[in-house]
Amino acid sequence: MKNKNQCGVALSAFIIKDKGDVYLCRSMEPIGNIKESSPEELWNSKKAKEIRARIAKCNLPCKVLNCNYINHEK
């Protein structure tokens, strides 16, 4: 069943923290570090695919207030 508040962030962007760690979701572990891998390598990595699969199944409320990537359509 598709979550009506499905997060789309992992399908279009990632977050880079100040030390270079790259995240698809702020609530999950990083997919790698931008200082060690190219954006393309990180985006297409096994870890990124694993995190996207977890995000697709996630039913937890988003911790990012007013996140633009959440689909609020009913």
ABEGO torsion letter per residue (X at the ends): XBBAABBAAAAABBBBBAAGBBBABAABBBAEBAAABBAAAAAABAAAAAAAAAAAABABBBABBGBAABBABX
